[in-house]
Amino acid sequence: QGDYGGPLACLTADCWVLEGVIIPSRVCARTDQPALFVRVSLYVDWVHKVMKMG
C-alpha cells in the first residue's frame, strides 16, 4: 500500500546520492500533497553500526 522505503536520490557531480527515504503518512498517495521523506544523513552512523553487526 504505497512506496514506503522508496528512495529520494540526487545526482551530485557524477554520483547518485541517497538523500531521503519515503516514510508513511496520512497524505500518501494524494496527488495534492507532497511526499514525506526522512533525511538519510541523520542515520548514517546507525546504518554503519548495523551493517558491521551482520
mmCIF file of the N, C-alpha and C atoms, coordinates in Angstrom:
data_MODEL
# 
_entry.id   MODEL 
# 
loop_
_atom_site.group_PDB 
_atom_site.id 
_atom_site.type_symbol 
_atom_site.label_atom_id 
_atom_site.label_alt_id 
_atom_site.label_comp_id 
_atom_site.label_asym_id 
_atom_site.label_entity_id 
_atom_site.label_seq_id 
_atom_site.pdbx_PDB_ins_code 
_atom_site.Cartn_x 
_atom_site.Cartn_y 
_atom_site.Cartn_z 
_atom_site.occupancy 
_atom_site.B_iso_or_equiv 
_atom_site.pdbx_formal_charge 
_atom_site.auth_seq_id 
_atom_site.auth_comp_id 
_atom_site.auth_asym_id 
_atom_site.auth_atom_id 
_atom_site.pdbx_PDB_model_num 
ATOM 1   N N  . GLN A 1 1  ? 0.833  -1.190 0.000   1.00 0.00 ? 1  GLN A N  1 
ATOM 2   C CA . GLN A 1 1  ? 0.000  0.000  0.000   1.00 0.00 ? 1  GLN A CA 1 
ATOM 3   C C  . GLN A 1 1  ? 0.874  1.248  0.000   1.00 0.00 ? 1  GLN A C  1 
ATOM 4   N N  . GLY A 1 2  ? 1.639  1.437  -1.028  1.00 0.00 ? 2  GLY A N  1 
ATOM 5   C CA . GLY A 1 2  ? 2.454  2.640  -1.105  1.00 0.00 ? 2  GLY A CA 1 
ATOM 6   C C  . GLY A 1 2  ? 3.907  2.329  -1.374  1.00 0.00 ? 2  GLY A C  1 
ATOM 7   N N  . ASP A 1 3  ? 4.707  3.368  -1.344  1.00 0.00 ? 3  ASP A N  1 
ATOM 8   C CA . ASP A 1 3  ? 6.125  3.244  -1.675  1.00 0.00 ? 3  ASP A CA 1 
ATOM 9   C C  . ASP A 1 3  ? 7.016  3.456  -0.464  1.00 0.00 ? 3  ASP A C  1 
ATOM 10  N N  . TYR A 1 4  ? 6.574  3.058  0.718   1.00 0.00 ? 4  TYR A N  1 
ATOM 11  C CA . TYR A 1 4  ? 7.388  3.246  1.918   1.00 0.00 ? 4  TYR A CA 1 
ATOM 12  C C  . TYR A 1 4  ? 8.767  2.662  1.691   1.00 0.00 ? 4  TYR A C  1 
ATOM 13  N N  . GLY A 1 5  ? 9.780  3.433  2.025   1.00 0.00 ? 5  GLY A N  1 
ATOM 14  C CA . GLY A 1 5  ? 11.152 2.982  1.825   1.00 0.00 ? 5  GLY A CA 1 
ATOM 15  C C  . GLY A 1 5  ? 11.712 3.346  0.465   1.00 0.00 ? 5  GLY A C  1 
ATOM 16  N N  . GLY A 1 6  ? 10.886 3.940  -0.394  1.00 0.00 ? 6  GLY A N  1 
ATOM 17  C CA . GLY A 1 6  ? 11.359 4.354  -1.711  1.00 0.00 ? 6  GLY A CA 1 
ATOM 18  C C  . GLY A 1 6  ? 12.390 5.466  -1.589  1.00 0.00 ? 6  GLY A C  1 
ATOM 19  N N  . PRO A 1 7  ? 13.326 5.548  -2.533  1.00 0.00 ? 7  PRO A N  1 
ATOM 20  C CA . PRO A 1 7  ? 14.430 6.497  -2.420  1.00 0.00 ? 7  PRO A CA 1 
ATOM 21  C C  . PRO A 1 7  ? 14.118 7.894  -2.956  1.00 0.00 ? 7  PRO A C  1 
ATOM 22  N N  . LEU A 1 8  ? 14.797 8.870  -2.378  1.00 0.00 ? 8  LEU A N  1 
ATOM 23  C CA . LEU A 1 8  ? 14.932 10.202 -2.960  1.00 0.00 ? 8  LEU A CA 1 
ATOM 24  C C  . LEU A 1 8  ? 16.417 10.332 -3.266  1.00 0.00 ? 8  LEU A C  1 
ATOM 25  N N  . ALA A 1 9  ? 16.783 10.175 -4.522  1.00 0.00 ? 9  ALA A N  1 
ATOM 26  C CA . ALA A 1 9  ? 18.188 10.204 -4.932  1.00 0.00 ? 9  ALA A CA 1 
ATOM 27  C C  . ALA A 1 9  ? 18.451 11.453 -5.761  1.00 0.00 ? 9  ALA A C  1 
ATOM 28  N N  . CYS A 1 10 ? 19.622 12.036 -5.549  1.00 0.00 ? 10 CYS A N  1 
ATOM 29  C CA . CYS A 1 10 ? 20.021 13.243 -6.274  1.00 0.00 ? 10 CYS A CA 1 
ATOM 30  C C  . CYS A 1 10 ? 21.352 12.991 -6.968  1.00 0.00 ? 10 CYS A C  1 
ATOM 31  N N  . LEU A 1 11 ? 21.468 13.499 -8.180  1.00 0.00 ? 11 LEU A N  1 
ATOM 32  C CA . LEU A 1 11 ? 22.720 13.376 -8.925  1.00 0.00 ? 11 LEU A CA 1 
ATOM 33  C C  . LEU A 1 11 ? 23.641 14.515 -8.506  1.00 0.00 ? 11 LEU A C  1 
ATOM 34  N N  . THR A 1 12 ? 24.777 14.154 -7.905  1.00 0.00 ? 12 THR A N  1 
ATOM 35  C CA . THR A 1 12 ? 25.764 15.120 -7.447  1.00 0.00 ? 12 THR A CA 1 
ATOM 36  C C  . THR A 1 12 ? 27.058 14.847 -8.193  1.00 0.00 ? 12 THR A C  1 
ATOM 37  N N  . ALA A 1 13 ? 27.491 15.793 -8.994  1.00 0.00 ? 13 ALA A N  1 
ATOM 38  C CA . ALA A 1 13 ? 28.657 15.599 -9.869  1.00 0.00 ? 13 ALA A CA 1 
ATOM 39  C C  . ALA A 1 13 ? 28.377 14.395 -10.755 1.00 0.00 ? 13 ALA A C  1 
ATOM 40  N N  . ASP A 1 14 ? 29.125 13.314 -10.599 1.00 0.00 ? 14 ASP A N  1 
ATOM 41  C CA . ASP A 1 14 ? 28.920 12.114 -11.415 1.00 0.00 ? 14 ASP A CA 1 
ATOM 42  C C  . ASP A 1 14 ? 28.396 10.951 -10.587 1.00 0.00 ? 14 ASP A C  1 
ATOM 43  N N  . CYS A 1 15 ? 27.809 11.239 -9.431  1.00 0.00 ? 15 CYS A N  1 
ATOM 44  C CA . CYS A 1 15 ? 27.436 10.177 -8.500  1.00 0.00 ? 15 CYS A CA 1 
ATOM 45  C C  . CYS A 1 15 ? 26.014 10.397 -7.971  1.00 0.00 ? 15 CYS A C  1 
ATOM 46  N N  . TRP A 1 16 ? 25.233 9.322  -7.937  1.00 0.00 ? 16 TRP A N  1 
ATOM 47  C CA . TRP A 1 16 ? 23.907 9.393  -7.329  1.00 0.00 ? 16 TRP A CA 1 
ATOM 48  C C  . TRP A 1 16 ? 24.055 9.251  -5.818  1.00 0.00 ? 16 TRP A C  1 
ATOM 49  N N  . VAL A 1 17 ? 23.347 10.095 -5.067  1.00 0.00 ? 17 VAL A N  1 
ATOM 50  C CA . VAL A 1 17 ? 23.418 10.088 -3.606  1.00 0.00 ? 17 VAL A CA 1 
ATOM 51  C C  . VAL A 1 17 ? 22.015 9.891  -3.052  1.00 0.00 ? 17 VAL A C  1 
ATOM 52  N N  . LEU A 1 18 ? 21.876 8.944  -2.125  1.00 0.00 ? 18 LEU A N  1 
ATOM 53  C CA . LEU A 1 18 ? 20.602 8.722  -1.450  1.00 0.00 ? 18 LEU A CA 1 
ATOM 54  C C  . LEU A 1 18 ? 20.428 9.807  -0.403  1.00 0.00 ? 18 LEU A C  1 
ATOM 55  N N  . GLU A 1 19 ? 19.465 10.680 -0.595  1.00 0.00 ? 19 GLU A N  1 
ATOM 56  C CA . GLU A 1 19 ? 19.225 11.799 0.312   1.00 0.00 ? 19 GLU A CA 1 
ATOM 57  C C  . GLU A 1 19 ? 18.086 11.530 1.284   1.00 0.00 ? 19 GLU A C  1 
ATOM 58  N N  . GLY A 1 20 ? 17.098 10.740 0.852   1.00 0.00 ? 20 GLY A N  1 
ATOM 59  C CA . GLY A 1 20 ? 15.953 10.501 1.716   1.00 0.00 ? 20 GLY A CA 1 
ATOM 60  C C  . GLY A 1 20 ? 15.258 9.204  1.385   1.00 0.00 ? 20 GLY A C  1 
ATOM 61  N N  . VAL A 1 21 ? 14.383 8.785  2.306   1.00 0.00 ? 21 VAL A N  1 
ATOM 62  C CA . VAL A 1 21 ? 13.582 7.578  2.143   1.00 0.00 ? 21 VAL A CA 1 
ATOM 63  C C  . VAL A 1 21 ? 12.141 7.948  2.477   1.00 0.00 ? 21 VAL A C  1 
ATOM 64  N N  . ILE A 1 22 ? 11.203 7.528  1.630   1.00 0.00 ? 22 ILE A N  1 
ATOM 65  C CA . ILE A 1 22 ? 9.790  7.844  1.857   1.00 0.00 ? 22 ILE A CA 1 
ATOM 66  C C  . ILE A 1 22 ? 9.316  7.190  3.147   1.00 0.00 ? 22 ILE A C  1 
ATOM 67  N N  . ILE A 1 23 ? 8.612  7.971  3.980   1.00 0.00 ? 23 ILE A N  1 
ATOM 68  C CA . ILE A 1 23 ? 8.064  7.450  5.224   1.00 0.00 ? 23 ILE A CA 1 
ATOM 69  C C  . ILE A 1 23 ? 6.541  7.479  5.159   1.00 0.00 ? 23 ILE A C  1 
ATOM 70  N N  . PRO A 1 24 ? 5.878  6.614  5.929   1.00 0.00 ? 24 PRO A N  1 
ATOM 71  C CA . PRO A 1 24 ? 4.414  6.589  5.924   1.00 0.00 ? 24 PRO A CA 1 
ATOM 72  C C  . PRO A 1 24 ? 3.831  7.917  6.406   1.00 0.00 ? 24 PRO A C  1 
ATOM 73  N N  . SER A 1 25 ? 2.736  8.303  5.802   1.00 0.00 ? 25 SER A N  1 
ATOM 74  C CA . SER A 1 25 ? 1.998  9.474  6.280   1.00 0.00 ? 25 SER A CA 1 
ATOM 75  C C  . SER A 1 25 ? 0.545  9.333  5.861   1.00 0.00 ? 25 SER A C  1 
ATOM 76  N N  . ARG A 1 26 ? -0.291 10.120 6.486   1.00 0.00 ? 26 ARG A N  1 
ATOM 77  C CA . ARG A 1 26 ? -1.725 10.061 6.171   1.00 0.00 ? 26 ARG A CA 1 
ATOM 78  C C  . ARG A 1 26 ? -2.041 10.672 4.814   1.00 0.00 ? 26 ARG A C  1 
ATOM 79  N N  . VAL A 1 27 ? -1.115 11.433 4.251   1.00 0.00 ? 27 VAL A N  1 
ATOM 80  C CA . VAL A 1 27 ? -1.383 12.089 2.969   1.00 0.00 ? 27 VAL A CA 1 
ATOM 81  C C  . VAL A 1 27 ? -0.753 11.357 1.792   1.00 0.00 ? 27 VAL A C  1 
ATOM 82  N N  . CYS A 1 28 ? -0.118 10.208 2.055   1.00 0.00 ? 28 CYS A N  1 
ATOM 83  C CA . CYS A 1 28 ? 0.486  9.455  0.952   1.00 0.00 ? 28 CYS A CA 1 
ATOM 84  C C  . CYS A 1 28 ? -0.564 9.101  -0.087  1.00 0.00 ? 28 CYS A C  1 
ATOM 85  N N  . ALA A 1 29 ? -0.144 9.031  -1.312  1.00 0.00 ? 29 ALA A N  1 
ATOM 86  C CA . ALA A 1 29 ? -0.985 8.664  -2.449  1.00 0.00 ? 29 ALA A CA 1 
ATOM 87  C C  . ALA A 1 29 ? -1.980 9.756  -2.823  1.00 0.00 ? 29 ALA A C  1 
ATOM 88  N N  . ARG A 1 30 ? -1.873 10.928 -2.223  1.00 0.00 ? 30 ARG A N  1 
ATOM 89  C CA . ARG A 1 30 ? -2.714 12.056 -2.626  1.00 0.00 ? 30 ARG A CA 1 
ATOM 90  C C  . ARG A 1 30 ? -1.885 12.937 -3.542  1.00 0.00 ? 30 ARG A C  1 
ATOM 91  N N  . THR A 1 31 ? -2.415 13.215 -4.707  1.00 0.00 ? 31 THR A N  1 
ATOM 92  C CA . THR A 1 31 ? -1.661 14.000 -5.687  1.00 0.00 ? 31 THR A CA 1 
ATOM 93  C C  . THR A 1 31 ? -1.535 15.465 -5.297  1.00 0.00 ? 31 THR A C  1 
ATOM 94  N N  . ASP A 1 32 ? -2.365 15.935 -4.360  1.00 0.00 ? 32 ASP A N  1 
ATOM 95  C CA . ASP A 1 32 ? -2.308 17.342 -3.967  1.00 0.00 ? 32 ASP A CA 1 
ATOM 96  C C  . ASP A 1 32 ? -1.438 17.574 -2.727  1.00 0.00 ? 32 ASP A C  1 
ATOM 97  N N  . GLN A 1 33 ? -0.749 16.539 -2.252  1.00 0.00 ? 33 GLN A N  1 
ATOM 98  C CA . GLN A 1 33 ? 0.095  16.661 -1.067  1.00 0.00 ? 33 GLN A CA 1 
ATOM 99  C C  . GLN A 1 33 ? 1.497  16.135 -1.374  1.00 0.00 ? 33 GLN A C  1 
ATOM 100 N N  . PRO A 1 34 ? 2.520  16.767 -0.812  1.00 0.00 ? 34 PRO A N  1 
ATOM 101 C CA . PRO A 1 34 ? 3.885  16.285 -1.053  1.00 0.00 ? 34 PRO A CA 1 
ATOM 102 C C  . PRO A 1 34 ? 4.156  14.990 -0.292  1.00 0.00 ? 34 PRO A C  1 
ATOM 103 N N  . ALA A 1 35 ? 5.100  14.218 -0.786  1.00 0.00 ? 35 ALA A N  1 
ATOM 104 C CA . ALA A 1 35 ? 5.551  13.025 -0.070  1.00 0.00 ? 35 ALA A CA 1 
ATOM 105 C C  . ALA A 1 35 ? 6.386  13.466 1.129   1.00 0.00 ? 35 ALA A C  1 
ATOM 106 N N  . LEU A 1 36 ? 6.472  12.612 2.125   1.00 0.00 ? 36 LEU A N  1 
ATOM 107 C CA . LEU A 1 36 ? 7.296  12.892 3.297   1.00 0.00 ? 36 LEU A CA 1 
ATOM 108 C C  . LEU A 1 36 ? 8.516  11.980 3.265   1.00 0.00 ? 36 LEU A C  1 
ATOM 109 N N  . PHE A 1 37 ? 9.677  12.562 3.518   1.00 0.00 ? 37 PHE A N  1 
ATOM 110 C CA . PHE A 1 37 ? 10.931 11.816 3.492   1.00 0.00 ? 37 PHE A CA 1 
ATOM 111 C C  . PHE A 1 37 ? 11.651 11.969 4.821   1.00 0.00 ? 37 PHE A C  1 
ATOM 112 N N  . VAL A 1 38 ? 12.416 10.952 5.188   1.00 0.00 ? 38 VAL A N  1 
ATOM 113 C CA . VAL A 1 38 ? 13.329 11.055 6.325   1.00 0.00 ? 38 VAL A CA 1 
ATOM 114 C C  . VAL A 1 38 ? 14.723 11.297 5.747   1.00 0.00 ? 38 VAL A C  1 
ATOM 115 N N  . ARG A 1 39 ? 15.472 12.167 6.392   1.00 0.00 ? 39 ARG A N  1 
ATOM 116 C CA . ARG A 1 39 ? 16.816 12.516 5.919   1.00 0.00 ? 39 ARG A CA 1 
ATOM 117 C C  . ARG A 1 39 ? 17.794 11.398 6.289   1.00 0.00 ? 39 ARG A C  1 
ATOM 118 N N  . VAL A 1 40 ? 18.323 10.729 5.292   1.00 0.00 ? 40 VAL A N  1 
ATOM 119 C CA . VAL A 1 40 ? 19.194 9.571  5.495   1.00 0.00 ? 40 VAL A CA 1 
ATOM 120 C C  . VAL A 1 40 ? 20.468 9.949  6.248   1.00 0.00 ? 40 VAL A C  1 
ATOM 121 N N  . SER A 1 41 ? 20.981 11.138 6.016   1.00 0.00 ? 41 SER A N  1 
ATOM 122 C CA . SER A 1 41 ? 22.250 11.533 6.644   1.00 0.00 ? 41 SER A CA 1 
ATOM 123 C C  . SER A 1 41 ? 22.174 11.515 8.168   1.00 0.00 ? 41 SER A C  1 
ATOM 124 N N  . LEU A 1 42 ? 20.986 11.644 8.727   1.00 0.00 ? 42 LEU A N  1 
ATOM 125 C CA . LEU A 1 42 ? 20.836 11.605 10.183  1.00 0.00 ? 42 LEU A CA 1 
ATOM 126 C C  . LEU A 1 42 ? 21.068 10.208 10.749  1.00 0.00 ? 42 LEU A C  1 
ATOM 127 N N  . TYR A 1 43 ? 21.035 9.193  9.897   1.00 0.00 ? 43 TYR A N  1 
ATOM 128 C CA . TYR A 1 43 ? 21.125 7.806  10.350  1.00 0.00 ? 43 TYR A CA 1 
ATOM 129 C C  . TYR A 1 43 ? 22.354 7.073  9.825   1.00 0.00 ? 43 TYR A C  1 
ATOM 130 N N  . VAL A 1 44 ? 23.308 7.787  9.252   1.00 0.00 ? 44 VAL A N  1 
ATOM 131 C CA . VAL A 1 44 ? 24.482 7.143  8.655   1.00 0.00 ? 44 VAL A CA 1 
ATOM 132 C C  . VAL A 1 44 ? 25.263 6.337  9.692   1.00 0.00 ? 44 VAL A C  1 
ATOM 133 N N  . ASP A 1 45 ? 25.508 6.890  10.864  1.00 0.00 ? 45 ASP A N  1 
ATOM 134 C CA . ASP A 1 45 ? 26.257 6.164  11.894  1.00 0.00 ? 45 ASP A CA 1 
ATOM 135 C C  . ASP A 1 45 ? 25.537 4.882  12.291  1.00 0.00 ? 45 ASP A C  1 
ATOM 136 N N  . TRP A 1 46 ? 24.225 4.958  12.465  1.00 0.00 ? 46 TRP A N  1 
ATOM 137 C CA . TRP A 1 46 ? 23.435 3.777  12.830  1.00 0.00 ? 46 TRP A CA 1 
ATOM 138 C C  . TRP A 1 46 ? 23.496 2.723  11.725  1.00 0.00 ? 46 TRP A C  1 
ATOM 139 N N  . VAL A 1 47 ? 23.373 3.130  10.477  1.00 0.00 ? 47 VAL A N  1 
ATOM 140 C CA . VAL A 1 47 ? 23.431 2.191  9.350   1.00 0.00 ? 47 VAL A CA 1 
ATOM 141 C C  . VAL A 1 47 ? 24.777 1.475  9.336   1.00 0.00 ? 47 VAL A C  1 
ATOM 142 N N  . HIS A 1 48 ? 25.862 2.216  9.497   1.00 0.00 ? 48 HIS A N  1 
ATOM 143 C CA . HIS A 1 48 ? 27.193 1.595  9.513   1.00 0.00 ? 48 HIS A CA 1 
ATOM 144 C C  . HIS A 1 48 ? 27.317 0.608  10.671  1.00 0.00 ? 48 HIS A C  1 
ATOM 145 N N  . LYS A 1 49 ? 26.802 0.965  11.848  1.00 0.00 ? 49 LYS A N  1 
ATOM 146 C CA . LYS A 1 49 ? 26.858 0.081  13.015  1.00 0.00 ? 49 LYS A CA 1 
ATOM 147 C C  . LYS A 1 49 ? 26.099 -1.218 12.749  1.00 0.00 ? 49 LYS A C  1 
ATOM 148 N N  . VAL A 1 50 ? 24.896 -1.117 12.197  1.00 0.00 ? 50 VAL A N  1 
ATOM 149 C CA . VAL A 1 50 ? 24.079 -2.298 11.915  1.00 0.00 ? 50 VAL A CA 1 
ATOM 150 C C  . VAL A 1 50 ? 24.739 -3.167 10.851  1.00 0.00 ? 50 VAL A C  1 
ATOM 151 N N  . MET A 1 51 ? 25.328 -2.545 9.847   1.00 0.00 ? 51 MET A N  1 
ATOM 152 C CA . MET A 1 51 ? 25.991 -3.311 8.787   1.00 0.00 ? 51 MET A CA 1 
ATOM 153 C C  . MET A 1 51 ? 27.189 -4.091 9.330   1.00 0.00 ? 51 MET A C  1 
ATOM 154 N N  . LYS A 1 52 ? 27.918 -3.533 10.281  1.00 0.00 ? 52 LYS A N  1 
ATOM 155 C CA . LYS A 1 52 ? 29.058 -4.231 10.879  1.00 0.00 ? 52 LYS A CA 1 
ATOM 156 C C  . LYS A 1 52 ? 28.610 -5.432 11.702  1.00 0.00 ? 52 LYS A C  1 
ATOM 157 N N  . MET A 1 53 ? 27.405 -5.363 12.271  1.00 0.00 ? 53 MET A N  1 
ATOM 158 C CA . MET A 1 53 ? 26.893 -6.432 13.133  1.00 0.00 ? 53 MET A CA 1 
ATOM 159 C C  . MET A 1 53 ? 26.499 -7.670 12.340  1.00 0.00 ? 53 MET A C  1 
ATOM 160 N N  . GLY A 1 54 ? 26.224 -7.518 11.091  1.00 0.00 ? 54 GLY A N  1 
ATOM 161 C CA . GLY A 1 54 ? 25.800 -8.721 10.408  1.00 0.00 ? 54 GLY A CA 1 
ATOM 162 C C  . GLY A 1 54 ? 25.480 -8.546 9.009   1.00 0.00 ? 54 GLY A C  1 
# 
